Amino acid sequence: MNLLHHTRHSEDVGSRRPSRWRRYSKRTLRTVLIVAIVLLAIRAVLPFALKKYVNHTLDQIPDYDAQVGDIDVSLWRGAYQIHDVDLQKVEGKVPVPLFSAETVDLSVQWKELFHGALVGEMVFVRPKVNFVAAPRQAQEQTSVDSVWVHQVKQLFPVNINRLEVREGEIHYRDFHTSPKIDIVLSDVNGEALHLTNRPKNADTLFAKVYATGRPWGQGTFDLMMKLNPFANPLDFKLESSMKNVALTKMNDFLKAYGNFDVEAGTFEAYMELAAKDGAFKGYVKPFFKDLKVLSWKHDEGLAHKLWEAAVAGAAKILENRKSDEVATRVPLSGRLDDPQPDTWATIGGLIRNAFIRGFVPGLDKGIGSKG
């Protein structure tokens, strides 16, 4: 009797178990489907909401109008991409935007989560910056100020710890000279690290910036910078060089601003700067090698020919006799809130270079080495 009762009880339990599992399975399936539908709805609506937010955020930059193309969202990366960014000045009829980019990618920097920091990174793909000089303030755009930087930071909900630039361009233009000027640094590639997250046991200047480029589409440009982004005012050390630029590439600039041109020669320059507690010091050292200025042309007036002859004569006086280089060292010093080159020291450097010795190309190590 007991055996029969136990057998029936087991059969009843066994018959109820599939029913319960079916109910649990249906409930779980419904929950998964609801979550999936909600996520798909969010994924579908999010690009439109983000585009509206990005346009509104960038439109807060004074005197500029912002336009963006499509927005793509990558939920699994914690990222979104802004395509076809364009930041155009409203007044002054400036013919080029201050900033444009094919893509701006903003994402969570996942590896920093292992160090206990929730930070982000921003990658600019084919960005272009146009600085424009003009006789009237309304027609120029010569700087990227703190308001611009602040609004860009608002595009992502966490602090940006890493920046990367891929295939960028930086232009200095003047549309009001004859000829018009377009000084370009192309193929700009660079990276900035540890902008908001200081590594353990790091030096005081723990953030790093590296960049390379091609001035006038040829030659080389290199920059290396160490800084403390938490210091106020900013502390940093910077070294930069530009090499192997054909002077004929600079003729529009030389004609427009110097009223002469060159037939041959190469240009290179070196810069080093260091800043601490708001004060900075350093130098810029330009070199003109194998410079040939005078170009007698039938259509040039006598005054222009005399001016070119004077420039060529000054270059000859200043050149290093051994290497046919024209060079000087331009000291830079002051405070970050009021930087002013030392004009008299620059003139003294020219005289010293002309009559005492020529400078040897390369960075003078030691700027800021004591602090």
N, C-alpha and C positions, 0 to 999 in steps of 0.2 A: 504493500500500500504506500509506504513512504517512498519507495523507489519510483512508483508510478507518479506520485505527486511531484517528486523532484524532476522527473522527466517532463511533465507538463509545464512546470514552472520554467524550466530551461527553454522549452519551446516558446513560451510566452515572451520571455526576455529577448530571445533571439529574434522573434518576430517584430518586437518593438524597436530594436536597435537600428535597423536600416532606416526606419521611419524617422527616428531622431537625427541620424546622420544626414538624411536627405533634407530635413528642415534646416540643419546647421549649414549644409552646403549651399542651399538656396539663399539663405540669409547672407552668407559670406560672398556669394556671387553677386547678389544685389548691391552689397556695400562696395565691392570692387568696381562694379559697373558705374555706380553713382560717382565714386571718386574719379574714375577715368573720364566720365562725361564732364565733371566739374573742371578737371585739369585741362581737357581739350578745349573747353569753353574759355578758360583763362588764357590758354595758349593762343586761341584765335583772337581774343580781344586785346591781349597785352601789347602787340606791336602798335595798334592804333592809339592806345592810351600812352605808350611810351613816346610815340612821335609827337603827340600833343604836348607832353611834358617837356621833351627836349626843345621843341620850338619855343615854348613859353620861357624856359630857363635861359636859352641863348638870347632871346629877345630882350632880356633885362640888361644886356650890355649897352651902355649909353651910346647913342649916335650910330648904332649898327643894326642892320636887319639880318636875321638868320633864316636860312632855309635848309631843310634836310630832305633827303629822298626816302628810301625805304628803311624800315627797321626790322632786323631779324633777331629772334630770341633763341638762345640755346640754354634751356632750363637745366640740362644735365651738367653744363659747365658753370652755371650761375653767371651767365653772360648775356649781353646783347650787343648788336653791331649797328652803328649808324652809318648809312651810306650817303654819299654825295652831299657832304656838308659844305655850306657856303655862307661866309660872314662878310657882308657888303656894307660899306659906309653909306649912310642915308643921304648926307649932304656933300656938296663939293664936286659931284660928278667924277669921283675917282673911278677910273676904268677897270680896275682890278680889285678883287676881294682882298681883305686883310688876311683871311685864312680860308683855305678850302682843303678838302681831303676826300679821297676815294672811299675810305672806310675808317671809322674809329671804333675799335673793339674794346669794350669794358667788361672785365670779368673778375671773379674772386681768385686771389692768388692762393691756390689750394695748399701748396707746400708750406706756407707760413702758418697754416692751421696746426701743423705738428709742433710749432714753436709757441702755440697759445695765442696767436694773433689773427684776428679777422680783418684782413686788408685786401685791397684790390690792385689790379694792374690795368694800364691803358696802353693800347697799341695803335699808333697812327700809320695807316698805309697810304703811301703817296701823298703826304700832306704838302701844302704849298703856302708859304708866308710871303706877303708882299709889303715891304716898307716903301712908302712913297714920299719923296721930298717935293715941296711945292712952294711958290712964293707966298701963298695965303694959307693960313692955318686950316681953313675949311677944306682945302684941297689935298692936305697931306695926311698920311697915317704912318707915324714914325715910331710907335712903341706898342707893346703889349702890356697894359697896366694891371694893377692888382684886381680891379673889378672883373676884367676878362678872366683872369686865373680863378677867381672865386666862383664865378658862374660855371666854369668848366668842372670844378670840383663838385658842384651840386648835381652833376649828371649821374653820380653813382653813390649809393647809400653808405659806403664805407670809405675810409681814407685810402688814397692811392699811394701804394708803396713802391711801385715800379712803373716806369714809362719806357716805351720803345718807339723809335721812329724807323720806318722802312721806306727807302727810296724817296726821300723828301727833297724839297727845293726851298731855298731862301733867296729872295730877290730884293735888291735895292734899286728903285726906279726913280727917274725924274723925267716926266713927260713935258717939261717946260724949258728944256735946254735944247741946244742945237749942236750936235745931234742928240737925240733922246738917249738916256742912259738906262741900261739894264745890267747891273752887276749880279751875277747869279752864282750861288753855291749849290750845285746839283749833286745827285746821288748821295744825299745825306742819310747816313745810317748811324743810329746811336741808341744808347741805353742808359737809364738812370736807375740806380738801385738803392734800397733802404731809405726811402724818402720819409717814411713815417714809423718804421720798425727798426730799432737799433739792435744789431746782433750782440750777443753776449761777448764780453771781453774785447769789444771793438775799440779802436782808437777814437780820439775825440772827433776827428773828421771821418765819420764812419760811412756817410753816403758817398757814392761814386757815380761819376758821369763820364761816359766815353762817347766820342763821336768822330766820324770820318766823312769826307766829302770831296767833291771835285770843283775847285774854283774855275769859273768860266768854262765849265765842261771839260777841263783837263787839269793837269797838275794834281797835287794832293793837299788835303787839309786834315789835320789831326788835332783832337782836343782831349785832354784828360783833366778831370776836376775832382777834388775831394772837398767835402763840406759837412757842416753840422747844421741840418735844417731846423733843429730846435733852438739854435742860438738866435738871439734878437738883440742887436743886429746880427746878420749872417756872418759866420766865420768860414773861410774857404781858402784853398790853394788851387791855382789854375795854371796849366801849361798848354800852349797851342802853337802850331806851326803851319805855314803855307809854303809850298815849294813847287818849283818847276812850272811857273806860270809864264807863258809867252807874253811879253809886253805889248805886242801888236793886238792881243785880245782886249787890252785896256784902252785902245785908242779913242773910242767914243767918250770914255770918262776923261781922258787926258785932254781931248779937244774941247769938251764942254766946260771943264773946270780949270784947265791950265792953258788953253789956247795954243796947244802944240800937239804933235803926234810923234810917234817913233817908228823907225824902220826895223829895228832889231833889238834884242835883249831879252833877259828873263828877270822875273821878280820872285822874291821869296820874303817871308816875314816870320818873326818869332815873337811870342808874347808870353809873359809870366806875370801873374798877379797873386797877391796874398792879402787877406783881410782878417782883422781880429779886433773885436770890441768897437766896430764901426769905422776903423781907420784902415785904409788900404795903401799898398805901395807895389810898384812893379815897373815894367817897361814894355815898350813895343820896339822891335828892332827890324826895320825894313832894309832889304838889299835889292839893288838894281845892278845886274851884271851884264857886261858887254853892251851897254846902253848906246844906241845910235839914234840921236834925236833929229838932226837937221835933214830935211827932205826938200830940196829946191824944186818947186813946181812953178810952171809958167803962170798958173792962174792965181798965185798968191801975191798979195800986195807986199810992198817993201817993209812996212811996219811989222807984218806977221813974220817975214823972213828974218828980220833983225831980232824979234823976240825969240824965235826958235834958236837962232845962233847964240843968244844970251843964255838960254837954258842949257844948250849943249856945252857952252863954255863953263858954266857953273858945275855941270856934271863932271867935266874933265878935271876941274880943280879939286873936286871932292872925292874922286875915285881913288881906291887903293891901287897904287902903281903895280903891285905884284899880281893882282888878280883881276884888274879892271872892274872892280865893284864900287858902286856908290852906296854908302850905308851910313846910318846914324842910329843912335839909341835915343828913343823918346821916353823919358821917365814919366811915370804916372804915380800920383800920390794924392791923398786927400781923404775925405770922409764919404761914406756910401750915400749920404743924403745930399752931398754937394761935390761930385767929382769934377776936378778941374786939372787938365794937363798943365805942366810947368813949361810955359812958353820960353822963358829965358834959358832954362836948362836945356831945352831942345836946341836953341840957337848955339849955346855953348857946346853941345854935343856935335853939331855940324862943324864948328870951327876946330874942335879937338880932332875930329875925324879927318878933316882936310889937311891939317898942318902937323899932327903928331903921329897918328897911327891909324890903320884900318882895323875894323872889327872883324873877328873871326866868326863865321856863321855858327849858330848853335845856341842853345839856352844857357844863360848864366845861372847855374845852380846856386841855390842858397837863399832865394827870396822867401822870407817867412820861415826860415829853418829854425829860428830861435823862438818861435811862438806862433 
